[in-house]
């Protein structure tokens, strides 16, 4: 008897074959990145490490951190030191250049997704496309890039993208204003969810 997981996998496979499947890639997927050289000993950091860096800068004791959300701490960071400091801290912590796409990234972008949405700031998915010769994605880093992209396979960076200096979506205010400030992105995701089998990864 087919399990529920197997039925989900079959549905995603059917969507890919019929060119009606989209995927949303979260931060956990970036942990699959390879390092650019042997001097890099840590995996791509998750929000927990960013939160610790913000707290260290703000002088928030470890005993208090567990009661605060990353969004609230990021908001405090922006208000205390300014938005450029927040965005530069994110770039420094994630250090996109010292990580390279793995075979898992290349396998993902080689599939026939209609859209790959991602909340990740890193460029691993875009760089993985370089090695894929039979599939070309239109890279959408901001809302203006959506123009004339309909009908093309796309990688859509919902929360900002390196190497830009930001702003990267991470504060409470960013998320509160997102439906208004980034309405085209919200509409694009909603439309894709209506039209496609939608898969969440990471």
C-alpha positions in Angstrom: 0.0 0.0 0.0 1.3 3.4 -1.0 2.2 5.7 2.0 1.1 9.3 2.3 4.7 10.4 1.6 4.9 8.3 -1.5 1.6 9.8 -2.7 3.0 13.3 -2.2 6.2 12.4 -4.1 4.1 11.0 -7.0 2.1 14.2 -7.1 5.2 16.4 -7.3 6.7 14.1 -10.0 3.5 14.4 -12.0 3.5 18.1 -11.6 7.1 18.3 -12.9 6.4 16.1 -15.9 3.4 18.2 -16.8 5.3 21.5 -16.1 3.0 22.5 -13.3 5.2 22.3 -10.2 6.8 25.1 -8.2 9.1 25.0 -5.2 9.8 27.3 -2.2 13.3 26.9 -0.9 14.1 27.9 2.7 17.3 28.5 4.7 17.8 24.9 5.6 18.5 24.0 2.0 21.6 26.2 2.0 23.2 23.9 4.6 23.8 21.6 1.7 26.4 24.0 0.2 30.0 22.9 -0.3 32.8 25.1 0.9 35.0 26.9 -1.5 38.2 25.9 0.3 39.4 23.8 3.2 39.8 26.8 5.5 36.0 27.1 5.8 34.9 24.7 8.5 31.3 25.7 9.2 28.1 25.2 7.2 26.1 28.2 5.9 24.6 29.8 9.1 20.9 29.7 9.9 19.0 32.5 11.5 20.1 31.3 15.0 23.6 32.4 14.3 22.5 35.7 12.9 20.3 36.2 16.1 23.4 35.5 18.3 25.4 38.0 16.4 22.7 40.7 16.7 22.4 39.9 20.4 26.1 40.2 21.0 26.2 43.5 19.3 23.1 44.7 21.3 24.4 43.4 24.6 21.4 41.1 25.1 22.2 38.4 27.7 21.9 34.8 26.7 19.3 34.2 29.3 17.0 36.8 27.6 17.5 35.7 24.0 15.3 32.6 24.3 12.3 34.9 24.9 12.9 37.0 21.9 12.2 36.3 18.2 14.8 36.8 15.5 12.5 39.4 13.9 12.2 41.4 17.1 16.0 41.3 17.6 16.7 42.3 14.0 14.2 45.2 14.4 16.1 46.4 17.5 19.4 46.1 15.7 18.1 48.3 12.8 16.7 50.9 15.2 19.8 51.0 17.4 22.6 50.9 14.7 20.8 51.7 11.5 19.7 49.6 8.6 23.0 49.6 6.8 24.7 48.1 9.9 22.0 45.3 10.0 22.3 44.5 6.4 26.2 44.5 6.5 26.1 42.2 9.5 24.0 39.7 7.6 26.3 39.8 4.6 29.4 39.3 6.8 27.8 36.5 8.7 26.6 34.5 5.7 29.7 35.2 3.5 28.2 33.9 0.3 31.5 33.8 -1.5 33.1 31.1 0.6 30.3 28.6 -0.3 29.6 26.9 -3.6 26.6 25.0 -4.9 26.6 21.2 -4.2 25.3 18.4 -6.4 22.0 18.8 -4.5 21.6 22.4 -5.7 22.4 21.3 -9.2 19.9 18.5 -9.0 17.2 20.8 -7.8 17.6 23.4 -10.6 17.8 20.7 -13.2 14.2 19.7 -12.5 11.4 21.3 -14.6 10.0 23.7 -12.0 7.8 26.6 -13.3 9.2 28.7 -10.6 11.8 28.4 -7.8 10.9 30.8 -5.0 13.4 31.3 -2.2 13.7 33.3 0.9 17.5 32.8 1.0 19.8 35.8 0.4 22.7 33.6 -0.9 23.3 33.0 -4.6 23.8 29.2 -4.5 20.7 28.4 -6.7 21.7 31.0 -9.3 25.3 29.7 -9.4 24.1 26.1 -9.7 22.3 27.0 -12.9 25.6 27.7 -14.6 26.2 23.9 -14.8 22.8 23.1 -16.2 22.8 23.3 -20.0 19.2 22.2 -20.8 17.4 24.5 -18.4 17.6 28.3 -18.3 16.1 30.3 -15.4 15.3 34.0 -15.4 16.6 35.4 -12.1 14.2 37.8 -10.3 16.1 39.7 -7.6 13.5 42.5 -7.3 10.0 43.3 -8.4 11.1 45.1 -11.5 12.6 41.9 -12.8 9.1 40.3 -12.9 8.4 42.4 -16.0 8.3 40.2 -19.1 9.2 37.1 -17.1 5.8 35.4 -17.2 6.0 32.0 -18.9 9.7 31.7 -18.2 11.2 29.3 -15.6 12.3 31.7 -12.8 14.3 31.8 -9.6 12.5 34.5 -7.5 14.4 36.0 -4.5 11.5 37.0 -2.2 13.6 38.4 0.7 16.5 40.1 -1.2 19.7 38.8 -2.6 23.4 39.1 -2.3 25.5 40.9 -3.5 23.1 43.8 -2.9 23.6 45.8 0.3 20.0 45.3 1.2 17.6 45.9 2.6 17.1 42.2 3.4 13.7 41.1 4.7 14.3 40.2 8.3 12.8 42.7 10.8 9.3 42.8 12.3 8.6 45.9 10.2 9.8 44.3 7.0 7.3 41.4 7.5 4.5 43.7 8.6 4.9 45.9 5.4 5.7 43.0 3.1 2.2 42.6 1.6 2.1 46.3 0.8 5.7 46.9 -0.2 6.1 43.7 -2.1 2.6 43.1 -3.4 3.8 41.8 -6.9 5.8 39.1 -5.1 2.9 38.2 -2.9 0.6 38.0 -6.0 3.1 35.9 -7.9 3.4 33.3 -5.1 -0.4 33.2 -4.7 -0.9 32.7 -8.5 1.7 30.0 -8.6 0.1 28.1 -5.7 -3.2 28.2 -7.5 -1.7 26.9 -10.8 0.9 24.4 -9.7 1.7 21.6 -7.3 3.6 23.5 -4.7 6.6 22.0 -2.8 8.3 23.4 0.3 12.0 22.5 0.9 14.3 23.5 3.7 
